[in-house]
Structures are given as structure tokens and as C-alpha cells.
């Protein structure tokens, strides 16, 4: 059993190294720079070793995205427990800040094509947790409105603000004001 445990730990460590290297490379140079050849060079493992852990680049991106949703869920959870502005404003600001600090990770989560699905029977737990944290904040202002639909609309609006800001389509320095105006539209 000890040998099997060691092999499992080593396999998990290699898998983690691959995803962390892919993420780091994507943050530095963009996702186009992340190839199996480049990853194998960066981590000093052959391409066949990569394929033992991941069947394709899409699988690697999905693994990075799953890690990202876990991190996003944690950031939103921390914002929900904060003090100061109302809960939804804090959570919306945390979402925006997360996206701004992790652009390539955000792309893996929300822009790049993946097989990850929300609102399905097979939705992975990190996606459910991230949506659940946003939903929890939205529930504080939903009243009689359908909280799931309201959460989806606010999420879509936050994503739109994120992408417009990243593309330099919005005036810099007004993020907090835009978030406050957005949240105000949904308060009862």
C-alpha cells in the first residue's frame, strides 16, 4: 500500500506541476504560448508524460479553470464575510478584482472553450461553489425574485464589465462606481 500511496502522491504532484506551469506561462505570455511542447520543456518531462496526465491541451485548460473556480469561490466567500459596504457590493468587487488580477486564469474559466458546464447534473463542485457564493450574496437582496435567475443576470453583467474594462473600452478608475451602480439596479 505504501508504494501505491507514493505513486499516487507523485502523480498528483506531476499533475499539479503541469497545471501550475500552464497557468504561469499563460499569465506571462497568453494561452497561445501554452503548448504541450512548451510545457514539456518548461517542466522537463517528455510530451508522453504530459499525455499520461492529460489527454489534450483542452484537458489542461479545464484543470486550470477548475482550480480557478475554487480560488474564485474562496475570494467570494471571504468577501461575503467582510465588513463595510453591503455584501453584494463586496462580492461584486471581489469578482472584479479576481478577474483583473488573473486575466489568463479568468480566460480559462470564462472565455476559452471547455466542456465545463454550469447548471447541469454533472457540474463540477468548484463551479457550483463559485456560483453558490455569488448566489448567497444575491439572495440578500433578491426578495421575492428568483434568486438563481437574478444571480445569472448579475454574473453576466459583472462579466461584461470585466471584459469591457480589460479591453480598455471603459474609462479607467471608475470600477467601484460602476459596481455600485450595477448593484443598486438590483436592490429592492
Order of alpha helices (4+ residues) and beta strands (2+ residues): alpha-alpha-alpha-alpha-alpha-alpha-alpha-alpha-alpha
